[in-house]
């Protein structure tokens, strides 16, 4: 038997309180996605799981791996990175490093993020893993760990290679991890310019100049991939990730991304229902050393809702009516549900927030007697 409790219900007439959400704008791109970074919910998508060449969007994983190693302490910002002939010779966009010299690792990182340097990407790959091939293997392992199920990397630059593919959805997942996993280094992605060896280059992400809420991430372009952009912006506590792939020009990728972000912020918002570890309610426990167990969620419950509708949410939960010790912290004891106008927006497991040990023999025996009569009359 389940016990179902209503925590809050603010229900108003559809005519006066419902948010009218128009159809998403038409986006001139081969593939695109708009994701709420905090909830992971997809707001808009088109061909988002289609494998496509990512061009320099590849460098998002290059920098993710390098920064992970920085955070782990296996490399340092002050490392003098030796520049190989292989890195120096690489074509395409460049930081203009020179073979036989050394460059501080943090400068190379800026060279990748801001200047989109293929040469700096290879220099970092060789410094971290010994070779670009070995580094690409690391990239693929990280991709698998992050849940990027339709991605395969063959190099650190995004230069064309048969089988070097990813998706808009996978890139949105990666961007979210860049924002939250390595928050200390994320501000690098909004830097608008970098000068190295007297050569000044601006960040190619036009949204950094157009929209003050945009604070990253990366552009990409090859003839095969078209013009691509992964961008992130935050307004009033809501962070959105936009990915467009296969647009017609550098200006078009910014314009199409701006359409997605404007739509998302205008009509949707992130809403935290319950923080991890916060007791939603206490439930009675039979046969235990303690009589109650706290109920909550094991990670923050954040959902995406129509803007302005947080007061209309109905939050309820169902939990087993008879809970017996022993109960381990983290054990699922019920389900938490959020609805809006009878539509289920989210469901999450309701878990024990603490251990409850089994009572001693005498207390447990008396507990079984009380439980017998409880079942008899209930």
Rosetta blueprint (number, residue, H / E / L):
1 X L
2 X E
3 X E
4 X E
5 X E
6 X E
7 X E
8 X E
9 X E
10 X L
11 X L
12 X L
13 X L
14 X H
15 X H
16 X H
17 X H
18 X L
19 X L
20 X L
21 X L
22 X L
23 X L
24 X L
25 X L
26 X L
27 X L
28 X L
29 X L
30 X L
31 X E
32 X E
33 X E
34 X E
35 X E
36 X E
37 X L
38 X L
39 X L
40 X L
41 X L
42 X E
43 X E
44 X E
45 X E
46 X E
47 X L
48 X L
49 X L
50 X L
51 X L
52 X E
53 X L
54 X L
55 X H
56 X H
57 X H
58 X H
59 X H
60 X H
61 X H
62 X H
63 X H
64 X H
65 X H
66 X H
67 X H
68 X H
69 X H
70 X H
71 X H
72 X H
73 X L
74 X L
75 X L
76 X L
77 X L
78 X L
79 X L
80 X E
81 X E
82 X E
83 X L
84 X L
85 X H
86 X H
87 X H
88 X H
89 X H
90 X L
91 X L
92 X L
93 X L
94 X L
95 X L
96 X L
97 X L
98 X L
99 X L
100 X L
101 X L
102 X E
103 X E
104 X E
105 X H
106 X H
107 X H
108 X H
109 X H
110 X H
111 X H
112 X H
113 X H
114 X L
115 X L
116 X L
117 X L
118 X H
119 X H
120 X H
121 X H
122 X H
123 X H
124 X H
125 X H
126 X H
127 X H
128 X H
129 X H
130 X L
131 X L
132 X H
133 X H
134 X H
135 X H
136 X H
137 X H
138 X H
139 X H
140 X H
141 X H
142 X H
143 X H
144 X H
145 X H
146 X H
147 X L
148 X L
149 X L
150 X L
151 X L
152 X E
153 X L
154 X L
155 X L
156 X L
157 X L
158 X L
159 X L
160 X L
161 X L
162 X L
163 X L
164 X L
165 X E
166 X E
167 X L
168 X H
169 X H
170 X H
171 X H
172 X H
173 X H
174 X H
175 X H
176 X H
177 X H
178 X H
179 X H
180 X H
181 X H
182 X L
183 X H
184 X H
185 X H
186 X H
187 X H
188 X H
189 X H
190 X H
191 X L
192 X L
193 X E
194 X E
195 X E
196 X E
197 X L
198 X L
199 X E
200 X E
201 X E
202 X E
203 X L
204 X L
205 X L
206 X L
207 X H
208 X H
209 X H
210 X H
211 X L
212 X L
213 X L
214 X E
215 X E
216 X E
217 X E
218 X E
219 X E
220 X E
221 X E
222 X E
223 X L
224 X L
225 X L
226 X E
227 X E
228 X E
229 X E
230 X E
231 X E
232 X E
233 X E
234 X E
235 X E
236 X L
237 X L
238 X E
239 X E
240 X E
241 X E
242 X E
243 X E
244 X E
245 X E
246 X E
247 X E
248 X L
249 X L
250 X H
251 X H
252 X H
253 X H
254 X H
255 X H
256 X H
257 X H
258 X H
259 X H
260 X H
261 X H
262 X H
263 X H
264 X H
265 X H
266 X H
267 X H
268 X E
269 X E
270 X E
271 X E
272 X E
273 X E
274 X E
275 X L
276 X L
277 X L
278 X L
279 X L
280 X L
281 X E
282 X E
283 X E
284 X E
285 X L
286 X E
287 X L
288 X E
289 X L
290 X L
291 X L
292 X E
293 X E
294 X E
295 X E
296 X E
297 X L
298 X L
299 X L
300 X L
301 X E
302 X E
303 X E
304 X E
305 X E
306 X E
307 X L
308 X L
309 X L
310 X H
311 X H
312 X H
313 X L
314 X E
315 X E
316 X E
317 X E
318 X E
319 X E
320 X E
321 X L
322 X L
323 X L
324 X E
325 X L
326 X L
327 X E
328 X L
329 X L
330 X L
331 X L
332 X E
333 X E
334 X E
335 X E
336 X E
337 X E
338 X E
339 X E
340 X E
341 X L
342 X L
343 X E
344 X E
345 X E
346 X E
347 X E
348 X E
349 X E
350 X E
351 X E
352 X E
353 X L
354 X L
355 X L
356 X E
357 X L
358 X E
359 X L
360 X L
361 X H
362 X H
363 X H
364 X H
365 X H
366 X H
367 X H
368 X H
369 X H
370 X H
371 X H
372 X H
373 X H
374 X H
375 X H
376 X H
377 X H
378 X L
